[in-house]
């Protein structure tokens, strides 16, 4: 009975025990020794492994750090070149933007100067009435000098036409037609001048009925003087606001101040 229980326990232990079965080896069943060739090859393999291990250890100590450092330096240099190129690109873009803004400012200034000159001429031409007719005109010493100069030039032209020496090469018909034109034209013709003084002279020589609505002899008053400017950097002009709603640029004189005080 006791033997049966022991046998059962042994069977159960073997059944539930951990399996550590060895792999099957194929042998001839006889003892075998290595030949001399196989022995030499095994010794050579062991020596090669040992030498390669020592070589790798020396490489890790001496050459690998230098190689790693060289690779790191190359990467840093490449990053520096890329960063420098980006900085130069940004600097060029900023310079181009500054140049563009400066050009826009210069263009705006030139346009403003051109608009200022245009308004000055139009305003002066609009107020080209003479003082003798009771209009709004503002006489100055410069206007009188320009008028005297134009009259002297017209007299010189008339003298040249009447001179027989100068008109020797001109046919008789052309001389007669020129005289008839001078007789028919009561206004002496002078050389065209691209200035506001010529507009003032033409407006003064026009007949009385061609003027504006101020022909009744009453002067239009001035509400205020809004500002001033320098025309062509040498002539002082004032921006005058009239009672009829017009706004013009008038040259410097004492008449606007007198009208405001009146």
The 8 nearest C-alpha neighbors of each residue, nearest first, counted from 0:
[[1, 3, 2, 4, 5, 6, 7, 8],
 [0, 2, 4, 3, 5, 6, 7, 8],
 [1, 3, 5, 0, 4, 6, 7, 8],
 [4, 2, 6, 0, 1, 5, 7, 8],
 [3, 5, 7, 1, 6, 2, 8, 0],
 [6, 4, 8, 2, 7, 3, 9, 1],
 [5, 7, 3, 9, 4, 8, 2, 10],
 [8, 6, 10, 4, 9, 5, 11, 3],
 [9, 7, 11, 5, 10, 6, 12, 4],
 [8, 10, 12, 6, 7, 11, 5, 13],
 [9, 11, 7, 13, 8, 12, 14, 6],
 [12, 10, 14, 8, 13, 9, 7, 15],
 [13, 11, 9, 14, 15, 10, 16, 8],
 [12, 14, 16, 10, 11, 15, 9, 17],
 [13, 15, 11, 12, 16, 10, 9, 17],
 [14, 16, 12, 13, 11, 17, 18, 10],
 [15, 17, 13, 12, 14, 18, 11, 19],
 [18, 16, 19, 15, 13, 14, 20, 12],
 [17, 19, 20, 16, 15, 13, 14, 21],
 [20, 18, 17, 21, 16, 22, 13, 15],
 [19, 21, 18, 22, 23, 17, 16, 24],
 [22, 20, 19, 23, 24, 18, 25, 17],
 [23, 21, 24, 20, 19, 25, 18, 26],
 [22, 24, 21, 25, 20, 26, 19, 27],
 [25, 23, 26, 22, 21, 27, 28, 20],
 [24, 26, 23, 27, 28, 22, 29, 21],
 [27, 25, 28, 24, 29, 30, 23, 31],
 [28, 26, 29, 25, 30, 31, 24, 32],
 [27, 29, 26, 30, 25, 31, 24, 32],
 [30, 28, 27, 31, 26, 32, 25, 24],
 [29, 31, 32, 28, 27, 26, 33, 25],
 [30, 32, 29, 33, 27, 28, 34, 26],
 [31, 33, 34, 30, 35, 38, 37, 29],
 [34, 32, 37, 38, 35, 31, 36, 39],
 [33, 35, 37, 36, 38, 32, 39, 31],
 [34, 36, 38, 37, 39, 33, 40, 32],
 [37, 35, 39, 38, 34, 40, 33, 41],
 [38, 36, 40, 34, 39, 35, 33, 41],
 [37, 39, 35, 41, 36, 40, 34, 33],
 [40, 38, 42, 36, 41, 37, 43, 35],
 [41, 39, 43, 37, 42, 38, 44, 36],
 [42, 40, 44, 38, 43, 39, 37, 45],
 [41, 43, 39, 45, 40, 44, 46, 38],
 [44, 42, 40, 46, 45, 41, 47, 39],
 [45, 43, 47, 41, 46, 42, 40, 48],
 [44, 46, 42, 48, 43, 47, 49, 41],
 [47, 45, 43, 49, 44, 48, 50, 42],
 [48, 46, 44, 50, 49, 45, 51, 43],
 [49, 47, 51, 45, 46, 50, 52, 44],
 [48, 50, 46, 52, 47, 51, 45, 53],
 [49, 51, 53, 47, 52, 48, 54, 46],
 [52, 50, 54, 48, 53, 49, 47, 55],
 [51, 53, 49, 55, 50, 54, 48, 56],
 [52, 54, 56, 50, 51, 55, 57, 49],
 [55, 53, 51, 57, 56, 52, 50, 58],
 [56, 54, 58, 52, 57, 53, 51, 59],
 [55, 57, 53, 59, 54, 58, 52, 60],
 [58, 56, 60, 54, 59, 55, 61, 53],
 [59, 57, 55, 62, 61, 60, 56, 63],
 [58, 60, 63, 56, 57, 61, 55, 62],
 [59, 61, 57, 58, 62, 56, 63, 64],
 [62, 60, 58, 59, 57, 63, 64, 65],
 [63, 61, 58, 65, 64, 66, 59, 60],
 [62, 64, 59, 66, 65, 58, 67, 61],
 [65, 63, 67, 66, 62, 68, 61, 60],
 [66, 64, 68, 62, 67, 63, 69, 61],
 [67, 65, 63, 69, 68, 64, 62, 70],
 [66, 68, 64, 70, 65, 69, 63, 71],
 [69, 67, 65, 71, 70, 66, 64, 72],
 [70, 68, 72, 66, 71, 67, 65, 73],
 [69, 71, 67, 73, 68, 72, 66, 74],
 [72, 70, 68, 74, 73, 69, 75, 67],
 [73, 71, 75, 69, 74, 70, 68, 76],
 [72, 74, 76, 70, 71, 75, 69, 77],
 [73, 75, 71, 77, 72, 76, 78, 70],
 [76, 74, 72, 78, 77, 73, 79, 71],
 [77, 75, 79, 73, 78, 74, 72, 80],
 [76, 78, 74, 80, 75, 79, 73, 81],
 [77, 79, 75, 81, 76, 80, 82, 74],
 [80, 78, 76, 82, 81, 77, 83, 75],
 [81, 79, 83, 77, 82, 78, 84, 76],
 [80, 82, 78, 84, 79, 83, 77, 85],
 [81, 83, 79, 85, 84, 80, 78, 86],
 [84, 82, 86, 80, 85, 81, 79, 87],
 [83, 85, 87, 81, 82, 86, 88, 80],
 [84, 86, 88, 82, 83, 87, 89, 81],
 [87, 85, 83, 89, 88, 84, 90, 82],
 [88, 86, 90, 84, 89, 85, 91, 83],
 [87, 89, 85, 91, 86, 90, 84, 92],
 [88, 90, 92, 86, 87, 91, 93, 85],
 [91, 89, 87, 93, 92, 88, 86, 94],
 [90, 92, 94, 88, 89, 93, 87, 95],
 [91, 93, 89, 95, 90, 94, 96, 88],
 [94, 92, 96, 90, 95, 91, 97, 89],
 [95, 93, 91, 97, 96, 92, 98, 90],
 [94, 96, 98, 92, 93, 97, 99, 91],
 [95, 97, 93, 99, 94, 98, 92, 100],
 [98, 96, 94, 100, 99, 95, 101, 93],
 [99, 97, 95, 101, 96, 100, 94, 102],
 [98, 100, 96, 102, 97, 101, 95, 103],
 [99, 101, 103, 97, 102, 98, 96, 104],
 [102, 100, 104, 98, 103, 99, 97, 105],
 [103, 101, 105, 99, 104, 100, 106, 98],
 [102, 104, 100, 106, 101, 105, 107, 99],
 [105, 103, 107, 101, 106, 102, 108, 100],
 [104, 106, 108, 102, 107, 103, 109, 101],
 [107, 105, 103, 109, 104, 108, 102, 110],
 [106, 108, 104, 110, 105, 109, 111, 103],
 [109, 107, 111, 105, 110, 106, 104, 112],
 [108, 110, 112, 106, 111, 107, 105, 113],
 [111, 109, 113, 107, 108, 112, 114, 106],
 [112, 110, 108, 114, 113, 109, 115, 107],
 [113, 111, 115, 109, 110, 114, 108, 116],
 [114, 112, 110, 116, 111, 115, 109, 117],
 [115, 113, 111, 117, 112, 116, 110, 118],
 [114, 116, 112, 118, 113, 117, 111, 119],
 [117, 115, 119, 113, 114, 118, 112, 120],
 [116, 118, 114, 120, 119, 115, 113, 121],
 [119, 117, 121, 115, 120, 116, 122, 114],
 [118, 120, 116, 122, 117, 121, 248, 123],
 [121, 119, 123, 117, 122, 118, 124, 195],
 [120, 122, 124, 118, 123, 119, 125, 117],
 [123, 121, 247, 125, 248, 119, 124, 120],
 [124, 122, 126, 120, 125, 121, 248, 249],
 [123, 125, 121, 127, 126, 122, 198, 120],
 [124, 126, 122, 123, 127, 121, 247, 128],
 [127, 125, 123, 124, 128, 136, 122, 135],
 [126, 128, 199, 124, 125, 136, 202, 123],
 [129, 127, 136, 134, 126, 135, 202, 203],
 [130, 128, 136, 203, 131, 132, 134, 127],
 [129, 131, 136, 133, 132, 134, 137, 135],
 [132, 130, 129, 133, 134, 203, 136, 128],
 [133, 131, 130, 134, 129, 216, 207, 214],
 [132, 134, 216, 130, 131, 218, 217, 135],
 [135, 133, 132, 128, 218, 130, 136, 129],
 [134, 136, 128, 218, 219, 137, 130, 126],
 [137, 135, 128, 129, 130, 127, 134, 126],
 [136, 138, 135, 139, 130, 254, 252, 129],
 [139, 137, 136, 142, 130, 140, 252, 129],
 [140, 138, 141, 142, 252, 137, 143, 251],
 [139, 141, 143, 142, 144, 138, 145, 252],
 [140, 142, 144, 139, 143, 145, 138, 196],
 [143, 141, 145, 139, 144, 140, 146, 196],
 [144, 142, 146, 140, 145, 141, 147, 139],
 [143, 145, 147, 141, 146, 142, 148, 140],
 [144, 146, 148, 142, 143, 147, 141, 149],
 [147, 145, 143, 149, 148, 144, 142, 150],
 [148, 146, 150, 144, 145, 149, 151, 143],
 [147, 149, 145, 151, 146, 150, 144, 152],
 [150, 148, 152, 146, 151, 147, 189, 153],
 [151, 149, 153, 147, 152, 148, 146, 154],
 [152, 150, 154, 148, 153, 149, 147, 155],
 [151, 153, 155, 149, 154, 150, 148, 156],
 [152, 154, 156, 150, 155, 151, 189, 187],
 [155, 153, 151, 157, 156, 152, 158, 150],
 [156, 154, 158, 152, 153, 157, 159, 151],
 [155, 157, 153, 159, 154, 158, 152, 160],
 [156, 158, 154, 160, 159, 155, 153, 161],
 [159, 157, 155, 161, 156, 160, 162, 154],
 [160, 158, 156, 162, 157, 161, 155, 165],
 [159, 161, 157, 158, 162, 156, 166, 165],
 [162, 160, 158, 159, 163, 157, 166, 165],
 [161, 163, 159, 164, 165, 160, 158, 166],
 [164, 162, 166, 165, 167, 161, 160, 159],
 [165, 163, 167, 166, 162, 168, 159, 161],
 [166, 164, 163, 162, 167, 159, 160, 168],
 [165, 167, 163, 169, 164, 168, 162, 160],
 [168, 166, 164, 169, 165, 163, 170, 162],
 [167, 169, 166, 170, 165, 164, 163, 171],
 [168, 170, 166, 167, 171, 173, 174, 172],
 [171, 169, 173, 172, 174, 168, 167, 166],
 [172, 170, 174, 173, 175, 169, 176, 166],
 [173, 171, 175, 174, 170, 176, 169, 177],
 [172, 174, 176, 171, 175, 170, 177, 169],
 [175, 173, 177, 171, 172, 176, 178, 170],
 [174, 176, 178, 172, 177, 173, 179, 171],
 [175, 177, 179, 173, 178, 174, 172, 180],
 [176, 178, 174, 180, 175, 179, 173, 181],
 [179, 177, 181, 175, 180, 176, 182, 174],
 [180, 178, 182, 176, 177, 181, 183, 175],
 [179, 181, 177, 183, 178, 182, 184, 176],
 [182, 180, 178, 184, 179, 183, 177, 185],
 [183, 181, 179, 180, 184, 178, 185, 177],
 [182, 184, 180, 181, 179, 185, 178, 186],
 [183, 185, 181, 186, 182, 180, 187, 188],
 [184, 186, 183, 187, 182, 181, 188, 180],
 [187, 185, 184, 188, 204, 181, 183, 205],
 [188, 186, 153, 189, 185, 184, 150, 181],
 [187, 189, 153, 186, 190, 184, 149, 191],
 [190, 188, 153, 149, 191, 187, 152, 150],
 [189, 191, 192, 188, 149, 152, 153, 197],
 [192, 190, 189, 193, 197, 188, 194, 149],
 [191, 193, 194, 197, 190, 196, 195, 189],
 [194, 192, 191, 195, 197, 196, 198, 190],
 [195, 193, 196, 192, 197, 198, 120, 191],
 [194, 196, 198, 197, 120, 124, 199, 123],
 [197, 195, 199, 198, 194, 142, 200, 145],
 [198, 196, 200, 199, 195, 194, 192, 201],
 [199, 197, 195, 201, 196, 200, 124, 202],
 [198, 200, 127, 196, 202, 197, 201, 203],
 [201, 199, 197, 203, 202, 198, 204, 196],
 [202, 200, 198, 204, 203, 199, 197, 205],
 [201, 203, 199, 205, 200, 204, 127, 128],
 [204, 202, 200, 129, 201, 205, 199, 128],
 [205, 203, 201, 202, 200, 206, 186, 199],
 [204, 206, 202, 203, 201, 207, 209, 210],
 [207, 205, 208, 209, 204, 210, 203, 202],
 [206, 208, 209, 210, 205, 214, 132, 204],
 [207, 209, 210, 206, 214, 211, 205, 212],
 [210, 208, 207, 206, 205, 211, 214, 202],
 [211, 209, 208, 207, 214, 212, 213, 206],
 [210, 212, 213, 214, 209, 208, 128, 134],
 [211, 213, 214, 210, 215, 209, 208, 134],
 [212, 214, 215, 211, 134, 217, 216, 218],
 [215, 213, 216, 212, 211, 210, 207, 134],
 [214, 216, 213, 217, 212, 133, 218, 134],
 [217, 215, 133, 214, 213, 218, 134, 132],
 [216, 218, 215, 133, 213, 219, 134, 214],
 [219, 217, 134, 135, 133, 220, 216, 213],
 [220, 218, 242, 135, 217, 221, 241, 243],
 [219, 221, 242, 241, 218, 258, 222, 259],
 [222, 220, 241, 223, 242, 259, 240, 258],
 [221, 223, 241, 240, 242, 220, 259, 224],
 [224, 222, 240, 221, 225, 239, 259, 241],
 [225, 223, 239, 238, 226, 240, 237, 222],
 [224, 226, 238, 223, 239, 240, 227, 237],
 [227, 225, 238, 237, 224, 228, 239, 236],
 [226, 228, 237, 236, 238, 235, 229, 225],
 [229, 227, 236, 235, 230, 237, 226, 238],
 [228, 230, 235, 232, 234, 233, 236, 231],
 [229, 231, 234, 232, 233, 235, 228, 236],
 [230, 232, 233, 229, 234, 116, 235, 228],
 [233, 231, 229, 230, 234, 235, 228, 236],
 [232, 234, 231, 229, 230, 235, 236, 228],
 [235, 233, 230, 229, 232, 236, 231, 250],
 [234, 236, 229, 251, 228, 250, 230, 233],
 [237, 235, 250, 249, 228, 251, 227, 248],
 [236, 238, 227, 249, 248, 226, 239, 250],
 [237, 239, 248, 226, 225, 247, 224, 227],
 [240, 238, 224, 247, 246, 237, 248, 225],
 [239, 241, 246, 223, 222, 221, 245, 224],
 [242, 240, 221, 245, 222, 243, 244, 220],
 [241, 243, 244, 222, 220, 221, 219, 240],
 [242, 244, 241, 245, 219, 220, 240, 221],
 [243, 245, 242, 241, 246, 240, 222, 221],
 [246, 244, 241, 243, 240, 247, 242, 239],
 [245, 247, 240, 239, 241, 244, 238, 248],
 [248, 246, 122, 239, 238, 249, 245, 123],
 [247, 249, 238, 122, 237, 119, 123, 236],
 [248, 250, 237, 236, 123, 247, 238, 251],
 [251, 249, 236, 235, 237, 252, 248, 234],
 [250, 252, 236, 235, 249, 237, 253, 234],
 [253, 251, 254, 250, 139, 255, 137, 138],
 [252, 254, 256, 255, 257, 251, 137, 258],
 [253, 255, 257, 256, 252, 258, 137, 138],
 [256, 254, 258, 257, 253, 259, 252, 221],
 [257, 255, 259, 258, 254, 253, 260, 252],
 [256, 258, 254, 260, 255, 259, 261, 253],
 [259, 257, 261, 255, 256, 260, 254, 220],
 [258, 260, 256, 261, 257, 221, 255, 222],
 [259, 261, 257, 258, 256, 255, 221, 254],
 [260, 258, 259, 257, 256, 220, 221, 255]]
